[in-house]
Amino acid sequence: MKFRTEIKIPEYEKRIEHHHKILTIGSCFAENMGAYFSKYKFSVSENPFGVLYNPASIYNSVKLLTGEKKFGKQDLIYDQGEWHSFYHHSDFSHHNAEECLKCINSSLAETKKFIEQTDWIIVSLGTSFVYEHKDRNIIVSNCHKIPGKEFNRFMLSVDKNEKYLKDTVELISGLNKNTKVLFTVSPVRHWKDGAVNNQLSKASLLLAVDNTVKQNGNCFYFPSYEIVLDELRDYRFYKEDLLHPNELSTGYIWEKLKESLLSADCVSSINEISKVISAANHKVRNPFSEKHKLFVRKNLEMLEELSAKYPYINFENEYKSFNAKIK
């Protein structure tokens, strides 16, 4: 007997290798997946603008990364004692304008260098709804709790979503034609839009992504939205708010992504690396025992072997951890 529907994940022509550079951009689900890549020692840049929800904001961010823009004070807005950027998350906000600009421009410069060498960009789309600032006539990435009367709020059409996605791909290809783009629609439900509008919003994203992927050989789609809504159709896979997938859910999606998108060599690398990572995080009851000292020495030897085998991986934290334990 079958007790759940299983999503068939497509066979991908391209696979992710462990030495690949990966940029994640988009909704908080992009951060969830980025955290797994980071955990297993991939070279990854996670959401360099902070959380982005819609195709327009993602396009604006990629345009900034592929252009020559440098932010000045005229690009900021002052509200409630802080300076903000409409293109960035509140993590970049600061009560001092110069500090805010320093944080924004240093991140922009760093990510520009990274994106030029990026092998994969993972784009997580959350919603078709956008906020347009009336005075500046721009679609913002974050409202920073500025009064709603200063914005127009509306839902992007399928055509508009598709245009933003295709323009985003074109910008990426213009910078690095070998970069692959992996789209996914976030399984997080935007309940403030209402049940019907949430579904319409997601449907618009799905149609736009489908059209974009079909017309671009370097673009792919991963069905995280479908996995959560159909395969994990139970509230035990959600956080207490019943809207965001919990750790069990995101862990399951990571395993699905790993099975379908990562090469066999890449999975083998992860399996090797995960052992020494777990050992470095292991808490011992008696750090002065000979058994523990032997455990540490063996793992330091393993680290030496892994460092030689995977010279592109930074094991600095693991070395520090083991050396501290043996002292």
HUBELDA-V103466 format. One record per helix or strand. SS is the DSSP state (a for helix, b for strand). FROM is the first residue (numbers start at 0). TO is the last residue. If there is no record, write none. Layout:
# HUBELDA-V103466
ss-><SS,SS>
from-><FROM,FROM>
to-><TO,TO>
This chain:
# HUBELDA-V103466
ss-><b,b,a,b,a,a,b,b,a,b,a,b,b,b,a,b,a,b,a,a,b,a,a,b,b,a,b,a,a,a>
from-><15,20,27,42,54,72,75,81,89,93,96,119,128,137,147,150,157,179,190,194,218,223,234,237,244,246,261,263,289,315>
to-><15,25,38,45,65,74,78,84,91,93,114,124,132,139,149,154,174,184,192,213,220,230,236,237,244,260,261,280,308,325>
